Amino acid sequence: MPSTRSPVRDATRGTRVLLQGPSSYAEAAAPPSHAQLCERTVQAIWHILDEHDLLDEQVRSDLAAMLEPLAAPAFGDRPQRLIKILRQPNPIDPSHLYWLTRRLLTLVPELQAAALSSKGLM
């Protein structure tokens, strides 16, 4: 049975903590809806920015993986450009880090709006 929790890095201790996930096997096995993908990505972006984790190559790679399913026409080519920068190896250029932070902050409201509109269609 898949785990109902997902690991997230705890920056204060450098370890991984577990966040509560779906409570049943059916929820864990079902693919997430577009609204859920958007909400999870928004939460991940805020967490990463709050913890200043964009410097961590693995964190950037994980965020890129979260953005891949959202690379749809509704968001244009922005997710692909973000993914390209997120996948750059360490050390990341400070200008790319600045660009990445700004683009993530401007993507958040669009993801939130997409999540709300997807929920409205259900």
PyMOL commands that set and color helices and strands:
alter all, ss='L'
color gray80, all
select helices_A, chain A and resi 25-29+34-50+53-55+57-70+73-75+78-86+94-121
alter helices_A, ss='H'
color red, helices_A
select strands_A, chain A and resi 5-10+15-20
alter strands_A, ss='S'
color yellow, strands_A
deselect
rebuild
show_as cartoon
